[in-house]
């Protein structure tokens, strides 16, 4: 019962047969198509016959315009006498005598592709007649798709596709769609049951209703996947036992996931319902079945076992298990960005386990951060591979990833435990910040803490070779770019330049650790990033005010721009203006502004801003105008969890100037609150007594300063240990 020709070949044979019968030497075949599904089919047939095809766009009378000689086909995309159109089409009587009329729809033409099986094909046509326009469009689509390709179907395959809406596998159809719109008459029920049992679904053999057939098929498929993943067939009733052909044999539900356009619907159905709880309950180690993506009973037990391991402090095992579950739920990405055989990255189950992995990773880092081999606080924090900057980044990402478990069914155990874990880790994060502050304090009090490090005020001198090479150079000075965000920005830029067109310039992107100017506030940090001799920059008390000075003059905003202009730099704050110069210094303060405004989605806005910065800088690089570029920043920041508020402490009487996190004055000493930075610290630029807070939970009381959880100005590494990015063309 295989189709013997395509629709186009059947149309070509029909047209040729009508030409051969015609009385005229220049016959016209007038084809009436009920439904307008055959235009491209007739176009192909006419092309093969080398005859013109004229199509009536609005009215059949158009076909008489611009007459041509020779054999030809006229096509009218509706029935000969449509009920919704006025007119008498008898004026085509001459065509009947000189050529021929064909009244044939796509269903009629389908009969002709089966040759000797036309009687059964007519039965197929009659069985699929429908007055529903949407159903007819779907049937026509199936006929068109199946009968125009290289591999032509059998009549049975075509019937199955039409009955199931496009499926050739009845098991896959029921698993994805249930009974859907299939007729529920006794004959159809028996036919479907026969199809399913012929595919090995013995569980439905005695069912007599569509609901029972659907339920049995789905329970059978879940059992099949559990057995495929490693469960013993003996744990299931006999009619649900299946045999697998090894690791390369796909369970039916896995095959459905490979082909479905709605993986989320599959997840909701098969992970939202416990199918074999008694079997899962008796499994010794549910993690042996982790590759099975169905059955809420398994999903719940996996989470409960994972949570128990977390509570026991076995974070590495929790990380490995959560990553494994996340990866199998997500699936592997295809060439076109699609995910087959699983639920993809945007599904609530996938995202919940992804966050579980991040929770375990963060817990492990918080548990072990002080066990590293780093011998100084800067390396401890900023080491590219092992540094504790990753803790800050993980906490930010944990908040950004939201509450995926709230989209799960209410009986999923993650809905009760995951939020508590997030809160617990954020509290532990504050403990980590306090311990890190103590470590910084000890480091400073030991004397000369940072003499081996590069300082931001030295940048124009230490990078003079690149800055003064005579090439085109761009400086991107981004306010408040914390070290972890800078590293994220560098990684996104690497991805950007890696995907540039082949004829675009190539760039090398490197990172280096620098120390920002203390106190870690914008005025001092930005002033340090100005050209001039290293020894001519200092931070001093002038009439009681702490001021950044270059050449003994205060570096204000205007003076900063004047110093840059005097060194040949064009200063701009616009993305599209001021870039015509060969040396451009671009300043952007929005990260600091976002933080200071304490917006509700602060973490998300910071993360998205880094993405937009990468795109903006990448576009500037892609234009090919810059031989060298640097991404600099003035300071970092601390971002406390939502539920944490810093303590406001009074400013002592000995201070003559202060900020949120520092005080300065001639009489400020080691008895003042905070960590004293004086001549003994040998910072090279600080010519004043300044006491800076290292505790994350303290700030000085100051009018106009709120209880912000976003702050800087102090001595935590997050506030002053920076990552500068160098980008070199070629």
Secondary structure, 3 states (H helix, E strand, C coil): CECCCCHHHHHHHHHHHHHHHCCCCCCEEEEECCCCCCHHHHHHHHHHHCCEEEECCCCHHHHHCCCCCCCEEEEECCCCCCCCCCCCHHHHHHHHHHCEEEECCHHHHHHHCCHHHHHHHHHHHHHCCCCCHHHHHHHHHHHHHHCCCCCCCEHHHHHHHHHHCCCCCHHHHHHHHCCCCCCCCHHHHHHHHHHHHHCCCHHHCCCCCHHHHHHHHHHHHHHHHHHHHCCCHHHCCHHHCCCCCCCCCCCHHHHHHHHCCCHHHHHHHHCCCCCCHHHHHCCCCHHHHCCCCCCHHHHHHHHHHHHHHHHCCCHHHHHHHHHHHHHHHHCEECCCCCEECCCCCCCHHHHHHHHHHHHHHHHHHHHHHHHCCCCCHHHHHHCCCCCCHHHHHHHHHHHHCCCHHHHCCCCCCHHHHHHHHHHHHHHHHHHHHHHHHHHHHHHHHCCCCCCCCCEHHHHHHHCHHHHCCCCCEEEEEECCCCHHHHHHHHHHHHHHHHCCCCCCCCEEEEEEEEECCCCCCHHHHHHHCCCCCHHHEEEEEECCEEEEEECCEECCHHHHHHHHHHCCCEEECCCCCCCCCCEEEEEECHHHHHHHCCCCCHHHHHHHHHHHHHHHHHHHHHCCCCCEEEEECCCCCEECCCCCCCEEECCCCCCCEECCCEEECCCCCCCCCCEEECHHHCCCCEECCEEECCCCCEEECCCCCCCCCEECCCCCHHHHEEEEEEEEEC
